Amino acid sequence: QTARRLGIPVNRADSRQGNDFVFPAVVRLGSDVAALSTSSLSPARTAKLAARLRAAWPQMCRDVPLGRPLRLASRESELAMAQSRLVAERLHEATGFDVEIIPFRTRGDAVADRRLESAGGKGLFVKELERAILSGQADLAVHSLKDMPSSCPDGLAFAALMDRQTAFDCLVLRPGLTGRPVRIGTSSARRIAQGRALFSDAQFVPLRGNLRTRLSKLDGGEFDALILAEAGLRRLGLQERVSRVFSPDQMIPSAGQGTLAVQCPFDGPVFDLVSQLDEPAVRTCCLAERAFIDRLNGGC
């Protein structure tokens, strides 16, 4: 009554009578928008209709141009681009929409001369990609889940956790090495702490750079061995370089290691599209691992 006296439109949730307006259920896909309403007769039915439309819309629109490709933000490294191409291909197969990959150079990529802890620590490989989504430069981003801090920025979520082929660390030996490795390259505090129990007589030497750079330094004789994520080697077709795979009893992997995380706004149409790539078993396992690390006040 007060609102009416002030000329303010009224919608009463407890009555179908005397309403000045109704709230439709809005479904968006890119620039296409649909509003559904049962004229206040059944909000539950409206919600069900909207849910069915969201599920069916990508298939309905497979042959209808979105107006532009979906913009996917990626780190510019060879491995990151390979992972982004994989997601882009699967997203196109699932939805019919074209995907444009936009490479970004992150803080973690730029700082290659010292340990990440001294350069700011958490999120160094992901912040630029997250800012690209929040600023509208990109619609989604592909990350290695192990690089992600324990929480997403407000407004963003993981629409898909997928393609976890292997979670384990591995040893890559220098070609021709016959004895035990003496100089092992890695800058991971986690790998060094556990590696010392396996190679008590070895020296662990800091090593940064992309995967090809690390392997080049190994082959050039700077190191006897490297400790790397097995998944990265496999995604670049370099699985023959794996000399030994460490079991979790020997070396506990990073939380979410080997998993691709596709991040986007949680309340937009892109989330509905990308969520078709989500693998529930992978999500359950990775969220459990991340919850454990979070409880320890850890991070990426």
N, C-alpha and C positions, 0 to 999 in steps of 0.2 A: 504493500500500500504506500509506503514511503517512497519507493522507487517510482511508482506511477505518478505520485504528486509532483515529483521532480522531473518527470518526462523521460525517465530511464526505461528502456525496453526490459521486459521481464520474461524469464522462462522458469516455470515451476517444475521441479523434478517430481513433486508429489501429486501432480494433477495434469490431466490432458486438456483441461479447459482454461481459457483465458490467457493462453501464452501468446506473446508477441512475436516469438521466433522459435525455431527448433534448431538443434545441433545435428547436422548430418555427420555421418562417418565419412571421412575423407581418405581416399586412396590415391597416392601419387606414384607416378613412374616417369622420371625425368620431367619433361614439360607437360605431360598428360596428367589430368586431374579428374577424378570422379567423386561425386558426393552422393551418398546413399541415405535415404530417410524412409521411415515408415510412418511419418506424420505424427510422431510421438505415441503411436499405438503400441510399439514393442521395441524398446531399446535393445533388448537381447537379440531379437531377430535382426536388427540393423547391424549389430556387431558380428553376427554369424555371416550375414551377407557380405560384409566388408572383408572378413577373413577369407571367405571363398573366392572373392574377386582378387584379393592380393595373391592367392595361391595360383589362380588361373591366368592372371594378367600377363606374366612373362611369356607363357606359351601362346596366348592370344596375340601378343605383339612381336613375335619372333620375326615376322616379315615386315614390320612397320618401323621405319627409321626413328631413332630417338631424337634426331635433330643434330646430334654430334656423338662421337664415340665416348664411352666411359673413360675417364682419365685416371690412370693407375700410376701412383708415385712409387718409385723404386730407387734404392741405392744404385750407383752407377757401376759397381764392380761386376765382373763377369759372372760370379755365382749369383749375386742378387738379381741380375738381369735374366739369368736362366730360370730362376725361381719365379720371377714376375711373368715371363713368357708362358710358363707352365700354367699359372693361375689364369692368365688372359685367355689361353686356348680353352681351358676347361669352362671358364665363364661364358665364352662365346658359344661353346657346344651346348651348354645348359640353357642359355637364354636367347641366343641369336644376336646379341648386341656386340658391336665392334668395341674393341678396347685399345686405347692408345697408351703406351708406356712412356712416362715422363721421368727421366733420370735426374737424381739429385745427389749432390756431394754432401755428405753429412760431416758433423764435427769429428766423429770417430774415424772417418776415412781421411780427414785432413791431418789429424794428429797421428803421425806414423813414427815419430822419433822418440816416444816415451810411453810408459805404461798408462793405460786408460785411467787408473785411479788418480793419477796426478793431473789429469786433464778435466776432471769433473765427475768421473764415475758413471753414474746411472744414465741410461737413455741416450748415450752419445751417438748411437747408430740409428735413432728413430725420431728424434725431436723435429728435425727439418721436415720429415715426411708427415708427421702429425700436424705441423703448422700449415703445410700445403693443403691438407684436407680442411682444417678449420678456417682457412682464409679463402677457400673456394677455388684454389689452383688445381686441386685434384679431387676426385670422388672417392677414392679408396687407396690403400697402400698395402704392399706386401712386405712382411718382416720375417726374419728368423725369430721364432718365439723366444729362444734363449737370450736374445738381445733386449727383450722388452722388460721395463720395470714392472713391479708387481701390480700396478694399477694403471688404467688408461686415463687420459685427460677427460674432463667433463665433456659430454656430448659424443664421445667416441667409444666404440666397442669392437670386440672381435666377432665379426659376422661369420667367419669360418676358421676353424683350426683343422688342418688337413695335411695329407701326404707325408705322414711320419713313417718313412721306410725303415729307419734305424735310429736309435737314440744314443748309440754308444760312441765313445772315444776310440781312437786307434793309433797305432804306432806306424810311422812311415820311415823306413831306414834308407840311408844313403846307398845308392847302387854300388855294389861291390864290397860293402862292409861285411867283414867276416866275424869280428868279435862283438862284444857287448858295446852299446853306444856310450861314449864318454861325454859328448856335448849334445844336449837335447834342447831343441828350440821350442819355447812356449812362453807367453807372457801371462798366462792364466794362473792366478793364485790357487785356484781349485786344482788345476792339473799339476802344478808344482808340488803342492802339499801331498797329494796322493802318489805322484810319480816318485817322490823320494823314498817311499816305502817299497817301491818296485825296483828302483835303480839307485840303491844307496851310494854307489860309487860314482855316480854321474854328476856332471855340472849342468844346471838348468840355466839357459841363456835367454834373455829377453828377445822376443821375435814378434814384429808387427808386419802388417802389409796384407794384401789380398792373397788368395790361395796360390795363384801362379807365382807370385813373388816369393812366397815362402818355399815352394818347391824348387824354384830356381836357386835360392841360397843353399838349400840342402844339396842339390846336385853339384853346386859349385864348390862344395867342400867346407862351407862355413859351419856346418853341423853334421853330426853323425845320424841324428834322427829328429823327427818332429812328432808332437802329439797333436792330433787334429780331430775334428768331428768326422766320423765316417760318412755321414749323410752328405756333406759338402763335396767330398771326393766322388761319391756316387752320382750326384746330380750333374757333375761336369764330365762324367764318363771316365773318371780316373780311378776306378775301384781296383785296378791292377797294382796301384801304388801302395795299397794297404798291406803291411807286413804282419800286423797282429791287431786283433780287435780285443779291447779290454772288456771283461765282464763287469757288471755292477759291483761284484765283490772285490774287484781289483781297482776300479776307478768309477765312482758314482758320477754319472753325467750331469750336466747342467739341467735345471728344470725346463722342460719343454724342448730339449735339444732334438734337432731333426725335424721339427714341426714348422710348417708354414702358417703364419697368422695373417689373415686378411682383415684389415681394420677400416672402418668407415663410420659415418654418423649412425647412431643406433636407432634414430627415429625417422629415417628417410627411406626413399624407395630403393636406394642402392643396397641397403641392408637386406631387404627382401630378396633381391637378386642374388647377392653373394652368399646368403645363408643356404642356398641350394647346394653349395660346395662343402658345407660343414660335414665332418665325420664324427658322429656322436661318441664312438668309442675313443677316438683320439682326444676329443674335447674333455671327456670325463677324466682320462688319465692325466692330461696336462694341467687341468685345473686343480687336481689333487696335488700334483707336484708343486705348482705355484703357491697353493695355500700353505703347504709345508714350509717352503722357503720364506713366505711372508710371515709366518708364525715365528721364524727364527730371526726376523728383522733383516732378512737378506734382500737381494734384488737380482738384477741382471749381471 
